[in-house]
Amino acid sequence: MESENGTVITEFMLLGLTQSQDIQLLVFVLVLIFYFIILPGNFLIIFTIRSDPGLTAPLYFFLGNLAFLDASYSFTVAPRMLVDFLSEKKVISYRGCITQLFFLHFTGGGEGLLLVVMAFDRYIAICRPLACYAMLLALWLGGFVHSIIQVVLILCLPFCGPNQLDNFFCDVPQVIKLACTDTFVVELLMVFSSGLMTLLCFLGLLASYTVILCRIRGSSSEAKNKAMSTCTTHIIVIFFMFGPGIFIYTCPFRAFPADKVVSLFHTVIFPLLNPVIYTLRNQEVKASMKKVFNKHIN
């Protein structure tokens, strides 16, 4: 039955990452390994921060939320992708596609804003828990608003066929191209809502680390080397997170051969980097993990 916006299709066919069975099997194994590291790793970080009374500083409060967002973000795409690798017919319902799209942008947008909040926290010592919760609420609200905009863009479009998505999950650029109408304005809106937000967060974070690096020039060699090492690894994470987003959402009018590879990295591999870079390089968190681990063994 035709809906009010003219949509008549009820499902989308996912063409997947590749048509090669050998490559699909290889990627399936790799994604499965990454996924079984991402979920336990992030939940271990959350459990450690919640269990250790010594990790009460705002930094650890935000690191715990970052781990939760990473786990949620990977859960949006990876499980279904693993199932699809083993299925001949890769189908997702229209509602399932919209739901996946919503949570993808909700958690992804929230994570990007959280990294900005964490950079802001380096300049202002937030000692009041109320301030931390207010900033956390703001980033979740920001992620929600960002995601709702993407969903509204899709729901306003008519879909009457074809229904093949040239990807392994639902996202705005691919879905928009299947609409039975001129999508130039919608794609332009997507550039402003997703591409511009990603670009501004990216530039803001780069500016933040540039200021930090400029301020440590007069510090002692040991402090300077430590700060340089931390900032360098964080900048690498920023490039890995926001680079693919800028690539995908600022160029919606053309499809590139590398789109699927970039999407795979962004949705599956990147959630593994945050625990390693932001948390496992932190000596206090590693010491707490050992203490919690030894406590539960003994």
C-alpha positions as a printed Julia matrix, in Angstrom:
298×3 Matrix{Float64}:
  0.0     0.0    0.0
  1.31    3.41  -0.93
  2.22    5.72   1.94
  1.63    9.44   2.16
  5.1    10.35   0.86
  4.76    8.05  -2.15
  6.91    5.21  -0.82
  5.82    1.82  -2.16
  8.87   -0.35  -1.5
  8.94   -2.23   1.81
 12.54   -3.46   1.82
 16.0    -2.76   0.46
 18.43   -5.24  -1.09
 21.97   -4.81   0.19
 24.6    -5.6   -2.43
 27.17   -6.05   0.34
 30.84   -5.27   0.53
 31.94   -7.49  -2.35
 30.62  -10.27  -4.6
 33.69  -12.46  -4.08
 32.96  -15.35  -1.68
 36.61  -15.65  -0.65
 36.88  -11.96   0.23
 33.54  -12.12   2.06
 34.79  -15.01   4.17
 38.04  -13.2    4.96
 36.23   -9.99   5.93
 33.72  -12.01   7.98
 36.53  -13.52  10.06
 38.27  -10.16  10.51
 35.07   -8.34  11.48
 34.18  -11.13  13.92
 37.6   -10.87  15.57
 37.33   -7.07  15.81
 33.8    -7.31  17.2
 34.8    -9.79  19.91
 37.53   -7.36  20.94
 35.44   -4.18  20.73
 32.52   -5.25  22.94
 34.44   -6.89  25.83
 37.14   -4.21  25.64
 34.72   -1.31  25.95
 32.62   -2.99  28.64
 35.81   -3.74  30.62
 36.67   -0.04  30.49
 33.18    0.92  31.69
 33.29   -1.68  34.48
 36.75   -0.56  35.61
 35.84    3.12  35.76
 32.6     2.34  37.6
 34.32    0.0   40.08
 37.36    2.06  41.06
 36.58    5.0   43.42
 39.91    6.53  42.41
 38.75    7.14  38.83
 36.31    9.93  39.61
 37.89   12.79  37.64
 35.84   14.22  34.74
 38.29   12.65  32.28
 37.31    9.13  33.38
 33.63   10.03  33.47
 33.84   10.97  29.79
 36.07    7.99  28.92
 33.4     5.66  30.31
 30.78    7.31  28.13
 33.12    7.15  25.13
 33.48    3.4   25.64
 29.68    3.04  25.83
 29.22    5.01  22.6
 31.9     2.94  20.85
 30.17   -0.3   21.85
 26.77    1.06  20.78
 28.14    2.38  17.48
 29.68   -0.96  16.55
 26.48   -2.78  17.56
 24.5    -0.73  15.02
 26.2    -2.2   11.94
 28.51   -5.14  12.74
 26.02   -7.86  13.91
 23.76   -7.53  10.88
 26.75   -7.34   8.56
 28.09  -10.62   9.99
 24.73  -12.3    9.41
 24.55  -10.93   5.85
 27.98  -12.34   5.03
 26.5   -15.81   5.55
 23.24  -15.09   3.7
 22.62  -15.34  -0.04
 19.85  -12.74   0.08
 20.78   -9.61   1.99
 17.53   -7.81   2.74
 16.63   -5.08   5.23
 13.11   -3.73   5.71
 12.31   -0.07   5.1
 11.69    0.46   8.84
 14.81   -1.51   9.73
 16.82    0.69   7.37
 15.48    3.88   8.96
 16.15    2.49  12.45
 19.73    1.55  11.58
 20.29    4.94  10.0
 18.93    6.71  13.1
 21.12    4.88  15.62
 24.17    5.1   13.37
 23.98    8.9   13.33
 22.76    9.13  16.94
 25.76    7.29  18.37
 28.23    8.54  15.75
 27.18   12.17  16.18
 27.23   11.83  19.96
 30.74   10.35  19.84
 32.05   13.18  17.69
 30.59   15.76  20.08
 32.0    13.85  23.06
 35.52   14.13  21.65
 34.96   17.88  21.37
 33.73   17.98  25.0
 36.81   16.04  26.12
 39.04   18.56  24.32
 37.13   21.4   26.03
 37.67   19.66  29.38
 41.45   20.06  28.96
 41.12   23.82  29.34
 38.52   23.98  32.11
 38.75   21.76  35.18
 35.16   20.61  35.65
 34.99   19.7   39.33
 31.21   19.74  39.76
 29.39   16.55  38.76
 26.42   18.65  37.65
 28.57   20.32  34.98
 29.72   16.92  33.68
 26.15   15.66  33.45
 25.03   18.88  31.76
 27.74   18.5   29.09
 26.87   14.82  28.69
 23.2    15.69  28.23
 24.15   18.33  25.66
 26.16   15.9   23.54
 23.44   13.22  23.66
 20.87   15.84  22.7
 23.15   17.05  19.91
 23.53   13.51  18.58
 19.76   12.99  18.74
 18.97   16.21  16.87
 21.6    15.42  14.26
 20.16   11.92  13.78
 16.55   13.1   13.58
 17.51   15.49  10.79
 18.9    12.56   8.78
 15.76   10.49   9.37
 13.45   13.34   8.36
 15.43   13.82   5.14
 14.77   10.19   4.24
 11.14    9.98   5.4
 10.19   12.94   3.21
 11.37   11.15   0.06
  9.26    8.81  -2.12
 10.71    5.35  -2.91
  9.11    3.42  -5.73
 12.08    1.38  -7.0
 14.78    0.3   -7.58
 15.58   -0.89  -4.07
 19.22   -2.05  -4.28
 21.65   -0.35  -1.89
 25.24   -0.6   -3.05
 26.6    -1.04   0.47
 26.54   -3.4    3.46
 24.37   -1.15   5.66
 21.85    1.69   5.4
 23.15    5.23   5.33
 21.85    8.51   3.99
 24.0     8.94   0.82
 23.06    5.54  -0.66
 19.38    5.65   0.37
 18.86    9.14  -1.04
 20.02    8.02  -4.48
 17.12    5.51  -4.68
 14.43    8.15  -4.25
 11.99    8.69  -7.12
 12.53   12.43  -7.23
 15.19   15.07  -7.72
 17.4    14.84  -4.62
 19.74   17.77  -5.23
 18.27   19.87  -2.4
 18.17   16.91   0.0
 21.79   16.04  -0.73
 22.72   19.67  -0.19
 20.94   19.6    3.18
 22.84   16.43   4.05
 26.13   18.16   3.32
 25.21   20.93   5.76
 23.77   18.65   8.48
 26.38   15.87   8.39
 29.32   17.08   6.36
 29.51   20.54   7.92
 29.09   19.21  11.46
 31.85   16.65  10.92
 34.16   19.22   9.36
 33.6    21.79  12.15
 34.24   19.19  14.88
 37.37   18.07  13.06
 38.74   21.6   12.66
 37.82   22.48  16.26
 39.72   19.47  17.61
 42.74   20.17  15.42
 42.77   23.76  16.67
 42.54   22.49  20.26
 45.58   20.23  19.89
 47.5    22.94  18.01
 47.01   25.29  20.97
 48.15   22.56  23.38
 51.29   21.85  21.33
 52.09   25.55  21.15
 51.74   25.94  24.93
 54.04   23.04  25.82
 57.0    24.37  23.83
 58.44   25.95  26.95
 57.96   22.88  29.16
 60.64   20.48  30.3
 61.84   17.84  27.86
 60.13   14.97  29.72
 56.78   16.75  30.0
 57.03   17.93  26.39
 57.76   14.42  25.08
 54.87   12.93  27.05
 52.46   15.61  25.84
 53.71   15.27  22.26
 53.2    11.5   22.35
 49.65   11.84  23.74
 48.64   14.61  21.35
 50.06   12.78  18.33
 48.09    9.6   19.04
 44.92   11.61  19.7
 45.35   13.52  16.43
 45.7    10.2   14.59
 42.39    9.05  16.1
 40.76   12.33  15.06
 41.91   11.84  11.46
 40.68    8.23  11.49
 37.27    9.18  12.88
 36.45   12.43  11.1
 38.37   11.78   7.86
 35.97    9.06   6.61
 32.96   11.14   7.73
 34.19   14.15   5.77
 34.91   11.91   2.76
 31.4    10.35   2.81
 29.17   13.26   3.79
 30.75   16.22   2.02
 30.7    14.53  -1.42
 27.22   12.97  -1.69
 26.75   13.76  -5.38
 29.31   11.23  -6.62
 29.98    7.6   -5.72
 33.62    6.6   -5.27
 35.06    3.07  -5.47
 36.62    3.54  -2.02
 33.28    4.34  -0.33
 32.73    0.8    0.98
 36.27    0.45   2.31
 36.0     3.81   4.07
 32.6     2.82   5.52
 33.96   -0.53   6.73
 36.85    1.17   8.49
 34.61    3.81  10.02
 31.91    1.45  11.34
 33.95   -1.6   12.36
 37.63   -0.82  12.87
 37.44    2.68  14.33
 35.49    1.7   17.52
 38.52   -0.43  18.41
 40.9     2.54  18.3
 39.31    4.67  21.03
 39.79    2.11  23.84
 43.4     1.6   22.79
 44.37    5.23  22.26
 42.3     7.09  24.85
 42.09    4.5   27.63
 44.7     1.73  27.48
 47.5     4.31  27.13
 46.29    5.83  30.39
 48.43    4.48  33.24
 45.76    5.03  35.92
 43.15    3.06  33.97
 45.58    0.21  33.26
 46.54    0.03  36.95
 42.85   -0.03  37.92
 42.13   -2.79  35.41
 44.88   -4.94  36.92
 43.54   -4.22  40.43
 39.96   -5.12  39.46
 41.13   -8.22  37.59
 43.24   -9.46  40.51
 40.42   -8.74  42.96
 37.93  -10.9   41.03
 40.45  -13.71  40.5
 41.36  -13.85  44.21
